[in-house]
Amino acid sequence: MTKEEKYDFYCEEALSGKTKIEILFESEDVLAFYHTKPFWEKHIVIIPKKHITDLVSVSDEDMHIITKIIKVARDLAKDLNLEEGVQLLTNLGKFQDTPHVHFHLAQGKKIK
C-alpha cells in the first residue's frame, strides 16, 4: 500500500474474516453488521461486498447494489424497531476514513 492509498477496513478486515463482526444481514451483494467501534447507541454498518471506493464512483452497472443497501437499511430499521430517530448516513469521495462505500444506520445518543 502506498502512502496515497488508504487502508480499506471493510475489504481487509470485515469481508476477509480477520475481524470478528456481528452480522445482521448477508446476501451475495450486501453485508450489514454492528459497528465494531460504535459512535451511537445503535450503530450498524451496511456495505457492498464488491469493492466500490465511494458513492461518487459508483458505476451505472453497480447502482443495483446501492438500491439493495437502501432496502437492507429499510428492512433492518423495521425489524429492529429503529423507525424513530434513526439516521442513514454516508460520506462522499475522499472524505471517507475508509475507501469503501458504506452506510451507517444509527439511532440513539452519540457515544463518541
C-alpha positions in Angstrom: 0.0 0.0 0.0 1.4 3.4 -1.0 1.3 6.5 1.1 -1.5 7.8 -1.0 -3.7 4.7 -0.6 -5.9 4.4 2.4 -6.5 1.2 4.4 -9.8 -0.5 3.4 -11.1 -1.9 6.7 -14.2 -3.4 5.0 -12.2 -5.5 2.5 -9.2 -6.2 4.7 -11.0 -6.9 7.9 -14.8 -7.3 7.8 -15.1 -9.2 4.5 -12.0 -11.2 4.9 -13.0 -12.5 8.4 -9.9 -11.1 10.1 -12.0 -9.0 12.4 -14.9 -10.7 14.2 -18.2 -8.9 13.3 -21.8 -9.5 14.4 -23.6 -10.0 11.2 -27.3 -8.8 10.9 -27.8 -9.5 7.2 -25.8 -11.0 4.4 -26.5 -11.7 0.8 -24.5 -12.2 -2.4 -24.0 -8.4 -2.7 -24.5 -6.8 0.7 -23.3 -7.2 4.3 -24.8 -5.5 7.4 -23.2 -5.8 10.8 -22.9 -3.9 14.1 -20.2 -1.4 14.0 -17.0 -2.6 15.7 -16.5 0.7 17.5 -19.9 2.3 17.6 -20.5 6.1 17.7 -24.2 5.8 18.6 -26.2 3.5 20.9 -27.4 1.6 17.9 -24.8 1.6 15.1 -25.0 -0.7 12.1 -22.8 -0.6 9.0 -24.1 -1.7 5.6 -21.6 -2.3 2.8 -21.4 -3.7 -0.7 -19.4 -6.9 -0.8 -17.9 -5.7 -4.1 -15.2 -3.1 -3.6 -16.5 0.3 -4.6 -14.3 3.1 -3.5 -17.0 5.7 -2.7 -20.5 6.8 -3.7 -19.2 9.2 -6.3 -17.5 6.4 -8.2 -20.5 4.0 -8.3 -20.9 2.9 -11.9 -24.3 2.7 -13.5 -23.8 -1.1 -13.6 -23.4 -1.1 -9.8 -26.3 1.1 -8.9 -28.4 -2.0 -8.2 -26.1 -2.7 -5.2 -26.8 0.7 -3.8 -30.5 0.1 -4.2 -30.1 -3.2 -2.3 -28.2 -1.4 0.5 -31.1 1.1 0.9 -33.6 -1.8 1.0 -31.5 -3.6 3.7 -31.4 -0.3 5.7 -35.2 0.0 5.5 -35.7 -3.7 6.5 -33.3 -3.5 9.4 -34.9 -0.3 10.7 -38.3 -2.1 10.7 -37.0 -5.4 12.1 -35.1 -3.8 14.9 -37.7 -1.1 15.6 -35.4 1.7 14.7 -38.0 3.7 12.9 -38.0 6.6 15.3 -35.0 8.9 15.3 -32.9 6.8 13.0 -30.4 8.1 10.5 -28.9 6.7 7.4 -25.5 8.3 6.8 -22.7 8.1 4.2 -19.8 10.2 3.1 -18.7 11.0 -0.4 -15.4 10.9 -2.1 -12.1 11.4 -0.2 -13.9 12.5 3.0 -14.3 8.8 4.0 -12.0 7.3 6.5 -12.1 4.0 4.6 -12.1 3.9 0.8 -15.1 1.6 0.5 -18.6 2.9 0.1 -20.5 2.3 3.3 -23.7 3.4 5.1 -24.2 3.9 8.8 -27.7 3.1 10.3 -27.6 5.0 13.6 -30.1 5.6 16.4 -29.8 6.9 19.9 -27.3 9.1 21.7 -23.9 9.7 20.3 -21.4 7.9 22.5 -18.2 9.1 20.8 
